Amino acid sequence: MAMNAAEIEALIKSALPDAVVTIEDLAGDGDHYAAKVVSSAFKGLPRVKQHQLVYAALQGRMGGQLHALALQTQAPD
């Protein structure tokens, strides 16, 4: 079963409450998304650690309910 954008955003915001999350359904199939996540939790962290925080927020749904997520992360300016 695919996930919708609102579910992805809710999971991310649950783990990173200050996050500004933008989700785009790339293929219109509910399986392939792009997400931009801006959070102060990323400050000082390398990109890999930032992505790991987002993947952890998705609670194991990557590769199952959520097939593909092109991810951009950054700390606020």
Buried (B, 14 or more C-beta within 10 A) or exposed (E): EEBEBEBBBEBBBEBBEEBEBEBEBEEEEBBBBBBBBBBEBBEEBEEEEBBEBBBEBBEEBBEEBBBBBEBBBBEEE
